[in-house]
Amino acid sequence: MSVRHFTRVFTAEVGQTPSCFVERVRAEAARADLESGDETLDVVAARCGLGSAETLRRVFHRHLGVAPDAYRQRFRTSPNDRRSA
């Protein structure tokens, strides 16, 4: 199967291009990491396949409409954070 044909079939079946799908999955992985961990944005970005904190910021804003550090402050799920809220 050619790349072009794969892209057409994937888009028809999933409703988005392969690159958009991968970016969305990486944003969701970053979201989960930000909720449960204290790693720096560079570490989260690398772990999720986004490469750098700047790329993480762009992708996160595009998919969730908020900066990753603001999201972390709002949705952190660590037990220590619940006591201070």
C-alpha positions as CSV (number, residue, x, y, z in Angstrom):
1,M,0.0,0.0,0.0
2,S,1.4,3.4,-0.9
3,V,1.7,6.2,1.6
4,R,-0.8,8.2,-0.3
5,H,-3.4,5.4,-0.4
6,F,-2.8,4.6,3.3
7,T,-3.4,8.3,4.2
8,R,-6.7,8.2,2.2
9,V,-7.9,5.0,3.8
10,F,-6.9,6.0,7.3
11,T,-8.6,9.4,7.0
12,A,-11.8,7.8,5.7
13,E,-11.8,5.2,8.5
14,V,-10.7,7.4,11.4
15,G,-11.9,10.8,10.3
16,Q,-8.5,12.5,10.6
17,T,-5.1,12.2,8.9
18,P,-2.5,10.0,10.4
19,S,-0.3,12.9,11.5
20,C,-3.3,14.6,13.3
21,F,-4.1,11.3,15.0
22,V,-0.6,10.9,16.2
23,E,-0.4,14.5,17.4
24,R,-3.7,14.0,19.3
25,V,-2.5,10.8,21.0
26,R,0.7,12.5,22.0
27,A,-1.3,15.5,23.5
28,E,-3.4,13.0,25.5
29,A,-0.3,11.2,26.8
30,A,1.2,14.6,27.8
31,R,-2.1,15.6,29.5
32,A,-2.0,12.4,31.6
33,D,1.7,12.9,32.5
34,L,1.0,16.5,33.5
35,E,-1.9,15.4,35.7
36,S,0.0,12.8,37.6
37,G,3.7,13.9,37.6
38,D,6.1,16.6,38.5
39,E,8.5,16.3,35.6
40,T,9.6,19.3,33.7
41,L,7.9,20.2,30.4
42,D,11.0,19.1,28.5
43,V,10.8,15.6,30.2
44,V,7.1,15.3,29.5
45,A,7.6,16.4,25.9
46,A,10.4,13.9,25.3
47,R,8.5,11.1,26.9
48,C,5.4,11.8,24.7
49,G,7.4,12.0,21.5
50,L,7.1,15.8,21.1
51,G,10.7,16.6,21.3
52,S,10.8,19.9,23.1
53,A,8.8,22.0,25.6
54,E,8.0,24.5,22.9
55,T,6.5,21.8,20.7
56,L,4.5,20.6,23.7
57,R,3.2,24.1,24.3
58,R,2.1,24.5,20.7
59,V,0.5,21.1,20.4
60,F,-1.2,21.4,23.9
61,H,-2.6,24.8,23.0
62,R,-3.9,23.6,19.6
63,H,-5.7,20.6,21.1
64,L,-6.7,21.8,24.6
65,G,-6.7,25.6,24.3
66,V,-4.5,26.1,27.3
67,A,-0.8,26.1,28.1
68,P,0.6,22.9,29.7
69,D,1.8,24.5,32.9
70,A,-1.7,26.2,33.4
71,Y,-3.3,22.8,32.7
72,R,-1.0,21.1,35.3
73,Q,-1.9,23.7,38.0
74,R,-5.6,23.3,37.3
75,F,-5.9,19.5,37.0
76,R,-3.1,18.0,39.1
77,T,-4.2,14.8,40.8
78,S,-1.4,14.1,43.3
79,P,-2.6,13.6,46.9
80,N,-0.3,16.4,48.1
81,D,-2.0,18.9,45.8
82,R,-5.5,17.9,47.1
83,R,-4.6,18.9,50.7
84,S,-3.5,22.4,49.7
85,A,-6.6,23.1,47.5
